Amino acid sequence: MASAELRDTRRRIRSVQATQKITRAMELIAASRIPKASARVVASKPYTQKLIEVIQNLGTAGAGTAHLLLERREVQSVGIVVVSSDRRLAGAYASTIIRMAEQRIIDLRREGKEIRIFAIGKKAQGYFRYRGYRVERSFLGVTDTPGYGDARALGDAVMGAFASGQIDAVEAFFTRFVNAATQQPARYDLLPIEPPESAGPTSEAYEYEPSPTEILDRLLPRYVEATVFNMLLEASASEHSARRRAMKAATDNADELIRTLTVSANRARQAEITTEISEIVGGAEALSSAR
């Protein structure tokens, strides 16, 4: 019995050690991607800030607020953008933002609003389709290393639905990247865009050619795309950070499990040795008695 128990325990130790090698490798891979992902988040900020500044100056220069993307109307249908992940093993990263979005969907449905979901990542797509929600568009293979083309595709999808009147507002749910240790689920009202406010006293003055209104018409779609791109970048950096933490926890748990199993194996081996010694002593005593 002890021998069988010892073999089983050693087999479990080898299995856990093999799993630990995988989790440690995934932890190192995720850790190596975090600096690049966070650097992309930082690098994308100035472009969006400059767009906001120019839009503010356009408002000062007399650009109107009649653009379609600025139009506020009675909300009957809402587009929900959910940025999750394509891959697993990232702890509660995807489920947290999905639950946050689902709670908002439940609240909107209680208000009688129609919901159309734009799912980024397999996790969101699978979750909402399985539960019977209407998934208008899915974007897969984006979350690991998002590009500006991915942001443009998503931006065109939501802007097209908003412009055609299929949806009256767009809300985005993503995970904001604070640092490698902190990520926060966030909600952002993507459409309609807030009308441009007057520029502050420290803003630069511009001369416009063509008219400010025409430039505003061209810039607002770019602003939506840049905002979506920032969301995707922050979500990607957050996903890598969450995966690193999850894999580190798995590696540490494997260490603890290996120590526990090793103690069990040592006890089983000791019991086996004790049994063998007892058998030898008993045999020797039997031989002595026979003489």
N, C-alpha and C positions, 0 to 999 in steps of 0.2 A: 504493500500500500504506500509506504513511504517512498519507494523508488518511483512509482507511477506519479505521485504528487510532485516529486523533484523534477521529473522530466517535463511535466506540464508547466511548472513554474519557470523553468529555464526557457521553455518555448515561448512563454509570455514575455519574458525579459528580452529575448531576441526580437520579438515582434514590436515591442515598445521602442527598442533602440532603433529599429528601422524606421518607425514612424517619426521618432525624434530627429533623425537625420533630415527628413523631408521638411518638418516644421522649422528646423533651424535654417535650412537653405531658403525657405520662403521668407523667413524673418529677415535674412540678410538681403535678399532681393528687394523686398519692400523698403528696407532701410536705405538701400542705395538709390531708390527712386524718389524718396521724399525730398532731398535737396533740390533736384531738378524741377520737380513739380512745384515746390514752394517758390522757387526762383521765377517760374513762369507766371505764377500768381502775382508776384510783385511787379514783374515786367509789364504785365497787362494793364496795371492801374493807371499809369500816366496817360495812355491813349484815351481811356474812358473819361478821365478827369478833364482832358483837353476838349473832348467833345461836349461835355457839360458846360464848360466855360464858353465855348463858341456859341452854343445854343442860347446861353444866357445873354451874350452880346447881341445875338440876332434879335432877341426879344427887345433889347434896348434900342436896336436900330430900326424897329418898327415891323418886324416879322409878325404875321398874324398867328392866331391860335386855331385856325380853321382846318388844319391838316387832319386827315382821316385818323391817324394814329393818336391824335389828341382828343378825339371826339368822345364825349361822355354821354352815354345813353342809358335808358332803363335796362337793368341787367336781368335778362331772362335765361341766358345760357353762359356758363363759365368754363373756360379752358383751364385745366389743371396740368401744369408741367411738373413731373416728378423725376428728379435726377437721382437714380439709385446706382447699382453696379451691375456689371456683366458677370463677374466671378464671385465665388463664395469665399469662405474662410476669412472674413473681415469682421468677425464678431457681430455686434448689433448695429453696424453701420447702416446697412440698407433697411433693415426692419424699423429702425427708429424714424427715419424720414418718411417711410411708407405709411407707418401708423399716424404720423402727424398729418400727412396729406389725406389719409382716409377719414380722419376725424373732421377735417375741414369739408370734405365731400359730404359726409353725413349731415353736417350743419347746413350746408347749402341745399341739400335735397329737402330738408325739413322746411326750408324757406320757399320751396317750390321751384328751385332753379334746376335747369338741365345741365348735366355735367359731361364734358368731353375731355378725355385724358390723353396727354402726350407723354408717353413713357420713355425714359432714357435708361437703358440697361435691362438685362434679362430679368432681374429680380422684380422690378416694378411691372414689367410686361406680364410675367407669369402670375404675379400676385393678383393684379386687377382683372385679368382675363379669367382666371380660375373662379373669381367671386362674381363674375357676371357684369362687371363694369364695362362701359363703352370706352374702348381704347381707340382713339381717333388715329394716332400714328405712333409707331414704335421706332426707336433709334438704338441699334445694337452695335457693339464693337466700338463704342465711343469713349467710355468712361476711363479706360486705362491711360490713354494719351490723346486727349481731345485736340482737334485742330480747328482752325478758324472756319474751314469748310463745313465742319459738323455744326458749328454755331450758326453759320449762314443757313444751312438746311433747316434747322429747328426754327430759326427766326423767320424764315420765309413761310414755314408751315403755320405758325401761330399768327403772323401778320396777315397771311392770306385768308385764314379763317375769320379773323377780326374784321378785315376790310370787306369781306363778302357778307357780313352780318350773321355768320353761323354761330359766332360767340360774341358776347358783349363785353367781356373782360377776361384777362389772363392772369392767373396767379401761379407763381413758380415756387417749388419746394426743393431746397438743396441743402447741402451741409457746408457751412461756412468754415473756412480754414483759418484758425487763429494762430496756432503754432503746432509743432509736432506732437504736443501732448494734449492739446485742446481743440476740439471741433464742435461746432454748435449747429443743430438743425435750424434752418431759417426759412421764412416765408417772404416772398417779394412780389409786389404788385407790378407785373411787367407791362400790361396794357389795360386801359389807355395810359399813355405817357403823361406825366405831370406837365402842365404847360410851362414853357420856359419863363423863369423869373427874371426880373431886371438884374443886370450885372452890378456887382458891388463896386465901390469906389476904387479898389485896387486892381480891377480887371483891366486888361489891355484894350485899346481901341482898335477897331478894324475898319477897313474900307472894303466894301463888298461889290463883287462883279461876278455873276448877275445880281439880281435883287436879293435882299435878305430873305424874303419869303420863299423864293425859288431854292436858295441854298438850304434853308430849313427843311424844305420838302425832301432834299437829297440826304441831309444829315440824319434825320430822325430814324430811317430804317437802319443806317449804319450804327446809330446809338443802340438800338434794340439788339443788333447782332453782337456788338461789343459787350453789352450787359450779359447776354446769354453766354458768350465766350468766357467772361469772368466767372460766371456760375459754374460752368463745366470745369474750369481749371481749379477752382476752389474745391469742388466735389472730388476731383481726381486726387488732389493732394490729401484731402481728408480720408479718402478710401485707402491710399497707401499707408497713411499713419495708423488707421484703424487695423489694417491687416498686419502691420508690424507688431502692434500691441497684442493682437489675438494670437499670432504665431509665437511671440515670446512667452505668453502665458501658457500656450500649449507645450512649448519646450520645457518650461519650468515644471509644469505638471508631470511631464514625462520623466524628468529627473526624480521627482518625488516618488512616482510610481515605481521606477526602477529600484530606488533605495528600499521601498517597502517589499517589493518582490524578492530582492536580494536577501533581505532578512528572512523572508519565508523560505527561500531556497536553502539558506544556511541552517535554518531550524530543521528542515526536512532532511538535509544531509546529515546533520548531527543525530537525528532520530534513527536514520539508516545505519550510521556507524555504531550507535549504541546497540541497536538490534543485532548487528553482526558480532559485536564483542560479546553480547549476552549468549548468542548461539555458540560462539567458540568456547566460552567458559563452560557453558552447559555441556557441550560435547566432551570437553576435557574431563569434567567431573564424572560424566558417564563412563568414560574409558577407565578412569581411576577406580570406580566402583566395580567395574567388571573384572579387574585384576584381583 
